[in-house]
Amino acid sequence: MEQRRVYGKSHWYHETQSRSQHSDVLPLVPEAAHVEDRFLLGLQLPESLQRDCTSWLNACRDLAHELFPDAVAVSRLRTFSSYDRLSSALTVAQVCGVQRLCNHYAARLAPLPGPDSSRESNHRLAQITQYARQLASSPSVITPLARKQLDDVGLTIYDIILINQIVGFVGFQARVVALFQAQCGQPVRWIPGMPTQEDAAAEAFMTTESEWLSDLPIVDTRYASKNQAQSLMRWQSQPTLSDLTPLLAHEEIILDSLGRLISTLPVTSSLHALAALVPARINGSVSCFNHYSTQWQGASGLPDAIRNGDRAVQAWCHQYPREQAVTQSIGLLTRAPDRFSPEQFATLAEHGMSENGSISLLAWSALFGWLNRLRIALRSERQPA
């Protein structure tokens, strides 16, 4: 039987199966594919804000080009095509509900030929889409079994590292774009009926000690390429990346850009640990939460309150209005980036937070959300995330 290819996806809520006819319908915003800045996607920042954020935004732009180049050469070891990458990115953008991202990835996906309509190709695409949606919307439900299902449809270790980086990056991008839109005073435009992310179950956080381990094959220094060896040497000493480096070094160029982002994003607030604790609790990253619980240097009791859930946090924050404002802002950005509004920045300013301090703290919370997803998705079967 002749295999059919599909050309184009007509809107940014895309299907996971191939269609048997060609479509001449353009995406909703076709010009969104051609923005020069593929991270901020045409969002214009005030000159002062652009200047203050240039170094880490440049690392973000590098990541966007490396993850979503104009052309991708597939091979036996790297089977993820341009269509697979952009389809996964669009799935994450839909989950986050930030329209600027949905328009961009839909417009870039539209002209690409889809996979053939064989049962195997449809099953592979459906599995990839399901995994991306779950990791983006409810990361705590991802288990090693979900990763095995990717292996069962032919994804290699390189593909698995890549899809997790794509989901983490686009979720981070959505939240950074959302906070910059809010900082620029743009109104919130969210889709009615879009659910917000639910917090991970509390049971996993009852233990206060945990070690993160993975059962995936790491890059062996004896057989690593020169570039991989350099990445291993450079980033294993970076505390935020040390555990993940031997796995992420399978795609060392992306690892290098992620490391540069972590190194250049400023830490300007004593509340930095809070930017890690709130996303980790919501996303279900137990090892990250326990590590940053020990880094908290503010008033005692807040990590335990976050561990116990929103009601405990509200009770603890009764006498700490600044911490309450920060916790609520990070929580909203983590659970529903499409609903993050200028009101959050106004509230932070009322409690003494500067513009740069607020942006860097919230950007760190978005970055920790990316790292949470990597730790959850790549962990071993017997170890907490």
C-alpha positions in Angstrom: 0.0 0.0 0.0 1.3 3.4 -0.9 2.2 5.5 2.2 0.6 8.9 2.4 2.3 12.1 3.7 0.4 15.0 5.1 1.4 18.6 4.4 0.5 21.1 7.0 -1.5 21.6 10.1 -4.2 24.2 9.8 -4.4 25.5 13.4 -2.4 25.4 16.6 -4.5 22.8 18.3 -3.0 19.9 16.3 -4.0 16.3 15.9 -1.6 13.4 16.6 -2.5 11.3 13.6 -1.8 11.8 9.9 -4.5 12.9 7.7 -5.1 11.5 4.2 -5.6 14.8 2.4 -3.5 17.9 1.7 -4.5 21.1 3.4 -4.2 24.6 1.8 -5.4 26.3 5.0 -2.8 28.5 6.6 -2.1 28.6 10.3 -3.8 31.3 12.3 -0.8 33.6 12.3 1.6 32.5 9.5 4.0 35.4 10.0 4.7 34.1 13.5 7.1 31.6 11.9 9.5 34.3 10.7 10.3 36.3 13.9 13.9 37.1 14.3 14.1 36.4 18.0 13.0 32.8 18.4 12.9 33.0 22.2 10.9 36.2 22.9 9.0 35.7 19.6 8.6 39.3 18.6 8.0 40.6 22.2 9.6 44.0 22.4 11.2 44.8 25.8 12.0 48.3 27.0 15.7 49.2 26.3 16.7 49.1 30.0 15.1 45.7 30.5 16.7 44.3 27.4 20.1 45.6 28.4 19.9 44.1 31.9 18.8 40.7 30.6 20.9 40.4 27.5 23.4 37.8 28.7 20.9 35.2 29.8 18.5 35.9 27.0 21.2 35.3 24.5 21.7 31.8 26.0 18.0 31.3 25.6 18.1 32.3 22.0 21.0 29.9 21.4 18.9 27.1 22.9 16.0 28.0 20.7 18.1 27.7 17.6 19.8 24.5 18.7 16.6 22.7 19.6 14.6 24.0 16.6 17.0 24.6 13.7 15.6 25.2 10.2 16.7 21.8 9.1 17.4 18.5 11.0 19.3 15.5 9.7 17.9 12.3 11.1 20.0 9.2 11.6 19.8 5.8 13.2 20.8 7.2 16.6 18.9 10.5 16.3 15.5 9.9 14.8 13.7 13.1 16.0 12.8 15.1 12.9 11.9 18.7 12.6 8.3 17.7 12.6 8.7 15.7 15.8 10.5 18.6 17.5 8.0 21.3 16.5 5.0 19.0 17.1 6.2 18.4 20.7 6.9 22.1 21.2 3.4 23.0 20.0 1.9 20.4 22.4 3.8 22.1 25.3 2.8 25.5 24.2 -0.9 24.4 24.1 -0.6 23.1 27.7 0.9 26.4 28.8 -1.7 28.4 26.9 0.6 31.3 26.0 -0.7 32.3 22.6 2.5 33.8 21.3 4.2 30.4 21.5 1.2 28.6 20.1 1.2 30.9 17.0 5.0 30.5 16.5 5.2 26.7 16.7 2.0 26.2 14.8 3.2 28.4 11.9 6.6 26.6 11.8 4.9 23.2 11.9 2.3 24.0 9.2 4.4 23.6 6.0 6.3 20.5 7.2 5.3 17.1 5.8 3.9 14.9 8.5 4.9 11.2 9.1 3.4 8.6 6.8 0.0 7.3 7.8 1.1 3.8 8.7 0.0 2.3 12.0 3.6 2.4 13.4 4.1 6.1 12.5 0.7 7.1 14.0 1.5 5.1 17.2 4.9 6.7 17.5 3.6 10.2 17.1 0.7 9.6 19.5 3.1 8.2 22.1 5.4 11.2 21.7 2.5 13.7 21.9 1.1 12.0 25.0 4.4 12.0 26.8 5.1 15.7 26.0 1.6 16.7 27.2 1.9 14.7 30.4 5.4 16.0 31.2 4.3 19.5 30.5 1.0 19.5 32.4 1.4 16.9 35.2 5.1 16.0 35.5 4.6 13.9 38.6 2.6 11.3 36.7 5.7 10.5 34.5 7.3 7.2 35.5 10.0 5.0 34.0 7.2 3.1 32.3 6.3 6.2 30.3 10.0 6.4 29.3 9.9 2.8 28.3 6.9 3.4 26.1 9.1 5.9 24.1 11.7 3.2 23.8 9.1 0.8 22.6 8.2 3.0 19.6 11.8 3.4 18.6 13.2 6.4 20.4 16.9 6.2 21.2 18.7 7.5 24.3 19.5 10.6 22.3 15.9 11.1 21.3 14.7 10.6 24.9 17.2 13.2 26.2 16.1 15.6 23.4 12.3 15.3 24.0 12.8 16.0 27.7 14.9 19.0 26.9 12.3 20.3 24.4 9.5 20.0 26.9 11.5 21.6 29.6 12.7 24.5 27.4 9.3 25.3 25.9 7.7 25.3 29.4 10.5 27.7 30.5 10.1 29.8 27.4 6.3 30.1 28.0 6.8 31.3 31.6 9.5 33.8 30.7 7.4 35.2 27.9 4.4 35.4 30.2 6.3 37.3 32.9 7.8 39.7 30.3 4.4 40.3 28.9 3.1 41.1 32.4 6.1 43.3 33.1 5.3 45.3 29.9 1.7 45.7 31.1 0.1 43.6 28.4 -3.3 42.2 29.4 -3.8 38.5 30.2 -5.3 36.5 27.3 -6.1 33.0 28.5 -8.3 30.5 26.9 -11.6 29.9 28.9 -11.7 26.4 30.3 -8.0 25.8 30.3 -7.1 23.8 33.4 -4.4 24.8 35.8 -1.7 22.4 36.8 -2.5 20.5 40.0 0.1 20.0 42.7 1.9 16.7 43.0 0.6 14.3 45.7 1.9 15.1 49.2 2.8 11.6 50.1 6.1 11.6 48.1 7.3 14.6 50.2 7.0 13.0 53.6 10.6 11.9 53.5 13.1 14.7 54.1 16.1 12.8 52.6 16.4 11.5 49.1 19.1 10.8 46.5 18.5 11.3 42.8 19.7 8.4 40.6 19.0 7.4 37.0 19.0 4.0 35.3 19.7 5.4 31.8 23.1 4.9 30.3 25.4 7.8 30.9 28.2 9.2 28.7 31.3 7.2 29.6 34.4 9.4 29.8 36.4 6.6 28.3 34.4 6.7 25.1 33.2 10.3 25.1 33.9 12.6 22.2 36.2 15.6 22.8 33.2 17.9 23.0 31.3 15.6 25.4 34.4 15.2 27.6 34.7 19.0 27.8 31.0 19.4 28.7 31.3 16.7 31.4 34.3 18.4 32.9 32.7 21.8 32.8 29.2 21.2 34.1 29.7 18.4 36.6 31.2 20.9 39.0 28.1 23.2 38.6 25.9 22.3 41.6 22.6 22.8 39.7 23.6 20.4 36.9 26.0 18.0 38.6 23.7 15.0 38.8 22.2 15.5 35.4 25.4 16.2 33.4 26.4 12.6 32.6 23.0 12.0 31.0 22.6 15.4 29.3 26.0 15.2 27.8 24.6 12.8 25.2 23.5 16.1 23.6 26.4 18.2 24.7 25.6 21.3 22.6 22.3 21.7 24.3 23.9 21.0 27.7 26.5 23.7 27.1 23.8 26.3 26.3 21.7 25.3 29.4 24.8 25.6 31.5 25.5 29.1 30.1 21.9 30.1 30.9 22.3 28.9 34.5 25.6 30.7 34.8 24.4 34.0 33.5 20.9 34.3 35.0 21.6 36.5 38.0 20.9 35.5 41.6 19.9 38.8 43.2 17.6 37.8 46.0 17.8 36.1 49.3 14.6 34.3 48.3 16.4 32.2 45.6 15.7 29.0 47.5 12.0 29.8 47.4 12.2 30.0 43.6 13.2 26.3 43.7 11.0 25.1 46.5 7.6 26.1 45.2 8.0 24.6 41.6 9.6 21.5 43.1 6.6 20.9 45.4 4.0 21.6 42.6 5.8 19.5 40.0 6.8 16.7 42.3 10.6 16.9 42.3 11.3 15.4 45.7 15.1 15.5 45.6 15.2 19.1 44.4 12.8 20.1 47.1 14.8 18.4 49.8 18.1 19.9 48.6 16.8 23.5 48.5 15.0 23.1 51.9 18.5 23.0 53.4 19.4 26.2 51.5 16.6 28.3 52.9 18.0 31.0 55.1 14.8 33.0 55.9 12.4 32.6 58.8 12.2 29.0 60.0 9.3 26.8 59.0 8.6 27.9 55.5 10.0 24.8 53.7 7.9 22.5 56.0 4.8 24.6 55.3 5.4 24.3 51.5 5.9 20.6 51.9 2.5 20.4 53.6 0.5 22.3 51.0 -1.2 25.6 50.4 -3.2 25.8 53.6 0.0 25.4 55.7 1.7 28.0 53.5 -1.1 30.5 54.0 -1.0 30.0 57.8 2.8 30.4 57.9 2.8 33.5 55.7 0.3 35.4 57.9 3.1 37.3 59.5 5.4 37.3 56.4 3.6 39.3 53.6 6.7 39.5 51.3 7.2 35.8 51.3 3.5 35.3 50.8 3.5 37.6 47.7 6.5 35.8 46.3 5.1 32.3 46.9 1.8 33.2 45.3 3.5 34.8 42.2 5.7 31.8 41.7 2.8 29.4 42.3 0.7 31.1 39.6 3.5 31.2 37.1 4.2 27.5 37.7 0.6 26.4 37.6 -0.9 28.7 35.0 1.6 30.9 33.1 -1.2 32.1 30.8 -2.9 33.8 33.8 0.2 35.6 35.0 -0.6 39.3 34.9 0.8 42.8 35.7 -0.9 42.5 39.1 1.7 40.1 40.3 4.5 42.5 39.5 2.6 45.3 41.2 2.2 43.2 44.4 5.9 42.3 44.4 6.8 46.0 44.1 4.5 46.8 47.0 6.6 44.5 49.1 10.0 46.0 48.2 11.0 43.8 45.2 12.8 45.7 42.5 12.0 45.1 38.8 15.3 43.2 38.1 15.0 41.2 41.4 11.4 40.2 40.5 12.3 39.2 37.0 15.4 37.1 37.9 13.6 35.4 40.8 10.6 34.5 38.6 12.9 33.4 35.7 14.7 31.2 38.1 11.4 29.6 39.2 10.7 28.8 35.5 14.2 27.4 35.1 13.7 25.2 38.1 10.5 23.9 36.5 12.6 22.8 33.6 15.1 21.1 35.8 12.3 19.5 37.8 11.0 17.8 34.7 14.4 16.5 33.8 14.9 15.0 37.2 11.4 13.5 37.2 11.6 12.1 33.7 15.1 10.7 33.8 15.1 9.1 37.3 15.4 5.4 38.0 12.4 3.3 38.9 13.3 3.0 42.6 14.4 6.5 43.3 12.3 9.7 44.0 12.5 12.5 41.5 
